Amino acid sequence: MIIFLLTFLNFKSPLIYAGLSGIIPGTGTYLLKEKEIAKIYFLSEGFLLTSYFLSEKTIKNTVSSYKIFAKIHADANPYIKDENYWINVENFFSYDEYLEYLRRKARILYPDDKEKQEEYVKKNKLKEKWYWEDEKKWIKFMKLRERERKIEQIQNLIFQGIILNHAISFLQTYFVSEKKLKKLKMGFYFENKNYFFFLTIATY
């Protein structure tokens, strides 16, 4: 609707056409009557945005799945949003193993000070516990987490594609509009010059 209304306006600056294409790829080229080029940008933007939102939905479903799975098979807390918690649920079979890791780290940091070791563990340990039923369940959880990371990588690539689509559309529209506006100005100039020449002869 907005693009349709804009077709009735003629802008004098290439930056306006380019800016419109930067916001919605293809808009500026459509207004410049380059409809085939505009169509490519419209379709690519639609495809990229659809892919992005589908990947976002898939990520949410995957996160929900592995949290429910961890609740059933490791008695983990599915309501925790802190990523650090889920990293440790993935990295350690049980909460006890995780605590032992913190103790080893504390002994390295404070080799001769047990009080500081205990203080470090107390300060850094997670409150919520977990314990996997068996290694198969644990490995399946790892695979679900890996799936989430892969989809996030794909989503990042799609996002970069969206940015690139906007940038290319901006630049191409700028150069196309600059050429078209120059031709229009030149045509107008010659038309006025001939009209002035005709008027000069007529006065004689």
C-alpha positions in Angstrom: 0.0 0.0 0.0 2.8 2.4 1.0 4.8 1.5 -2.1 1.7 2.1 -4.3 1.2 5.6 -2.8 4.9 6.5 -3.3 4.6 5.7 -7.0 2.8 9.0 -7.4 5.8 11.0 -6.1 9.0 11.9 -8.0 12.1 12.5 -5.9 15.0 14.6 -7.0 17.7 13.0 -4.9 19.2 9.5 -5.5 19.7 9.2 -1.8 15.9 9.1 -1.2 15.4 6.2 -3.7 18.5 4.4 -2.2 17.2 5.1 1.4 13.8 3.5 0.6 15.6 0.4 -0.8 17.8 0.3 2.3 14.7 0.1 4.4 12.7 -2.3 2.2 15.0 -3.8 -0.5 13.6 -3.2 -4.0 11.4 -0.2 -3.1 13.6 2.4 -4.8 14.1 0.4 -7.9 10.4 -0.3 -8.2 9.7 3.5 -8.0 12.3 3.9 -10.8 10.3 1.6 -13.0 12.9 -1.2 -12.7 10.3 -3.7 -11.7 12.2 -6.9 -12.6 15.1 -5.9 -10.4 12.7 -4.9 -7.7 11.0 -8.2 -7.9 14.3 -10.1 -7.2 14.8 -8.0 -4.1 11.3 -8.4 -2.9 11.4 -12.2 -3.3 14.9 -12.5 -1.7 13.8 -10.4 1.3 10.7 -12.4 1.7 12.6 -15.7 1.6 15.3 -14.5 4.0 12.8 -13.1 6.6 10.6 -16.2 6.4 13.7 -18.4 6.9 14.8 -16.3 9.9 11.5 -16.5 11.7 11.3 -20.2 11.0 14.8 -20.7 12.5 13.8 -18.7 15.5 10.7 -20.9 16.0 12.9 -24.0 15.6 15.4 -22.8 18.2 12.6 -22.1 20.7 11.1 -25.6 20.1 14.5 -27.2 20.5 15.3 -25.4 23.8 11.9 -26.3 25.1 12.5 -30.0 24.1 15.9 -30.4 25.8 14.7 -28.6 29.0 11.7 -31.0 29.3 14.0 -33.9 28.5 16.4 -32.8 31.2 13.6 -32.5 33.7 12.4 -36.0 33.0 15.8 -37.8 32.9 18.0 -35.6 35.1 15.6 -33.9 37.4 16.9 -30.5 36.1 15.0 -27.3 36.6 13.3 -26.5 33.2 12.4 -22.9 34.3 16.0 -21.7 34.6 16.9 -19.4 31.8 20.6 -18.9 32.8 22.6 -20.4 29.9 25.5 -21.2 32.4 23.2 -23.7 34.1 22.5 -25.6 30.9 26.2 -25.5 29.9 27.0 -27.4 33.1 24.1 -29.8 32.8 25.6 -30.6 29.4 29.2 -30.8 30.5 28.8 -32.8 33.7 26.9 -36.0 34.4 25.8 -34.9 37.8 25.8 -31.9 40.2 28.4 -33.7 42.4 30.8 -34.0 39.4 30.3 -30.3 38.8 31.1 -29.5 42.4 34.2 -31.6 42.3 35.3 -29.6 39.2 34.9 -26.3 41.2 36.8 -27.8 44.1 39.7 -28.7 41.8 39.7 -25.3 40.3 39.7 -23.7 43.8 42.7 -25.9 44.9 44.6 -24.6 41.8 43.7 -21.0 42.6 44.3 -21.2 46.4 46.6 -24.3 46.9 47.4 -23.5 50.6 44.2 -21.8 51.8 41.2 -24.2 52.4 39.0 -21.4 53.7 39.4 -19.5 50.4 38.8 -22.7 48.5 35.5 -23.3 50.3 34.6 -19.6 49.8 35.3 -19.9 46.0 33.1 -23.0 45.7 30.3 -21.4 47.7 30.4 -18.2 45.7 30.5 -19.8 42.2 28.4 -23.0 42.6 24.9 -23.3 41.0 22.0 -23.8 43.3 19.9 -26.1 41.2 21.0 -29.8 41.0 20.7 -32.5 38.4 21.7 -36.2 37.9 21.4 -38.0 34.6 19.8 -41.5 34.7 22.4 -42.9 32.3 24.9 -41.9 29.7 22.6 -42.5 26.8 20.1 -39.9 28.1 23.0 -37.5 28.7 24.4 -38.0 25.2 20.9 -37.4 23.7 20.7 -34.1 25.6 24.1 -33.1 24.2 22.8 -33.8 20.7 19.8 -31.6 21.3 22.1 -28.8 22.6 24.3 -29.2 19.5 21.2 -29.0 17.3 20.4 -25.7 18.9 23.9 -24.3 18.2 23.8 -25.4 14.6 20.4 -23.7 14.0 21.8 -20.6 15.7 24.7 -20.6 13.3 22.3 -20.9 10.3 20.2 -18.1 11.8 23.3 -15.8 12.0 24.1 -16.5 8.4 20.5 -15.7 7.4 20.7 -12.4 9.4 23.9 -11.5 7.6 22.1 -12.3 4.3 19.3 -9.8 5.2 21.9 -7.1 6.0 23.7 -7.8 2.7 20.4 -7.7 0.8 19.6 -4.3 2.2 23.1 -3.0 1.5 23.3 -4.2 -2.1 19.8 -2.9 -2.8 20.8 0.5 -1.4 23.9 0.8 -3.5 22.4 -0.5 -6.7 19.3 1.8 -6.3 21.6 4.8 -5.7 23.6 4.2 -8.9 20.5 3.4 -11.0 18.6 6.5 -9.7 21.7 8.7 -10.2 21.9 7.7 -13.9 18.2 8.1 -14.5 18.0 11.5 -12.8 20.9 12.8 -14.8 19.3 11.7 -18.0 16.0 13.4 -16.9 17.9 16.6 -16.1 19.7 16.6 -19.4 16.5 16.0 -21.3 14.8 18.8 -19.5 17.7 21.1 -20.1 17.8 20.4 -23.9 14.0 20.8 -24.1 14.1 24.1 -22.4 17.0 25.3 -24.5 15.2 24.4 -27.8 12.0 26.0 -26.5 14.0 29.2 -25.7 15.6 29.1 -29.1 12.2 28.7 -30.8 10.9 31.7 -28.8 13.9 33.8 -29.8 13.3 33.1 -33.5 9.5 33.8 -33.1 10.2 37.3 -31.6 12.1 38.2 -34.7 
